[in-house]
Amino acid sequence: MTKISFVKRPFNIRTDASAQEIARQGIHPLMAKLGAQRGLTSAADFDYSLARLLAPQGMKNCQEAAKLLLTAIEKNEKLLVVADYDCDGATGCAVLVRGLRMMGAQVDYIVPNRFTHGYGLSPDLVAETIDHPRLGKPDWLITVDNGIASVDGIAKANELGMRVLVTDHHLPGPYLPAAELIVNPNQPGCPFPSKSIAGVGVALYVLLATRALLRQKLPSAADIALQNLLDLVALGTVADVVALDHNNRILVNAGLGRIRSGKACAGIRALFEVANKQWREASSSDLGFSIAPRINAAGRLQDIASGIECLLCDDPIKASHLAEQLGQVNAQRRELQEQMQNQADATLAAQTHQQIDNKVIVAFDEAWHEGLVGLVAGRLKEAHYKPCIAFAPSAADPQWLKGSGRSVNGVNLRDFLDLVTKTAPGLSSSEMPRFGGHAMAAGLTLHRDALQKFTEISQLVAEQSISPTLLLPTKFLDLSLEGHQLNIAMVHLLESQPWGAGFSEPLFRGEFEIVSQQLLQGKHSKLKLIALPKGVKPQTLNGIFFNHTDSMAGSVNLAFRLIRDNYHGPNSVQIMIESII
Ligand SMILES: [Mn+2]
């Protein structure tokens, strides 16, 4: 385990001025400080009303896509949504299918299978669209969360007489596909300011533009309840770990609000239930750590279609049945992943000193599952704080390995893989035919015989290109909290914000006196503590410190989160300790 160093978030003259200004405009002073430290400058940055969403007109081709969709709906043409096998793609698919149905479209979906098709609108998948079991041959293919890189697949669709509308958010490659239209805030020439919108967000924007256009002809179109889709938008946005800029926070906040007031779709409600989470208190971390993994598990181990069906379902009984199944697949995923992780840990523990000093981890095991290598790479990266690429044999053809990598800040993994192919002796396209991704995550296909070569070149490239300072993990610490602030009112205040990637949940610091410590299951510590300095009426607080067994006594400085403690009653709070600092 690499030791994390904690760094206080800067609080200087500028942040202080912003904090005072935000507080003057009516935001709680503590929240104003937390916001200022995250770069916010006015109370408007905390205004999450839907009216503040960036307008669809600002997204290149969004209006044109609306025109094209309305014409297709008027002509009763057949629309086929082409989804992706992760939670962003699955929620995006459900949003488009539901939204287009509300507008009277004849629409269905298809989704590639990770094992047989691979990612995106491939020529093989296009070939399957022509005799779609429910729709027949579609007039239109509408991609969601994919398509920007599907040059060959879209050429094939054109050849077969289907028109393609691409909606995506991924970075484009050197060539754009020959689609009828591309809506993607990351395509050249798109002025849309929120570049971190998820695939599901782009899908919503296309629908918003379509409804706006329809309203010009048909005033009653105002009743088309696209707001009903915001729970799905929030789920996909959080699941894709895109940065929660103001626009994304509006979307996530609105979705969480709907979930908390019992207005989520039947599938999401059922998923909260099987995950044993309270939808009344839904948070972005529930979406990210409890709901999204259940949808993703289907795409990783089987077929994401069962996840999409759950999100499309309106019948609570059927939804809970589907959610139950997803829960089982997720349990299976967890077990397999744990086995893979234990193997990886054992292999790494047996390494020589020289290997330990390597700046990149390449891991492979014959028994690993290709759908889970990304999760294992992510865990190894967390534990060792260096880029990690994990491989498993491809189920379809074990001559090939499927790899997935996760990186640390400052090392662009896609560029890293590009360098690996180009550094002598290099990897030919017959050894490494496919790779792609972005800064923090990437995927690749590698010939089994080239693994040794790949490992050696990777170590060489890492040695030459990764500065050691990038491999020192740091975490930001927010303000220190005092005893009188550790209460349910503070938890409510914290819960009012849609925290997440790029808008990270506060990690507080504070000094405490340890009153008692008790071990839980031999691996966690349950504590009683008193905040220092002791006030007039010092309160004994409950604390939990996961994966910590060393004895604690006297006064300690802690990095902690303040959370609810439903177990001890509705107004109880708990100190969740992240580290001793
Ligand atoms: Mn996505």
Residues whose N, C-alpha, C, O or C-beta is under 5 A from the ligand:
A	BS01	MN	D88 D145 G199 D240
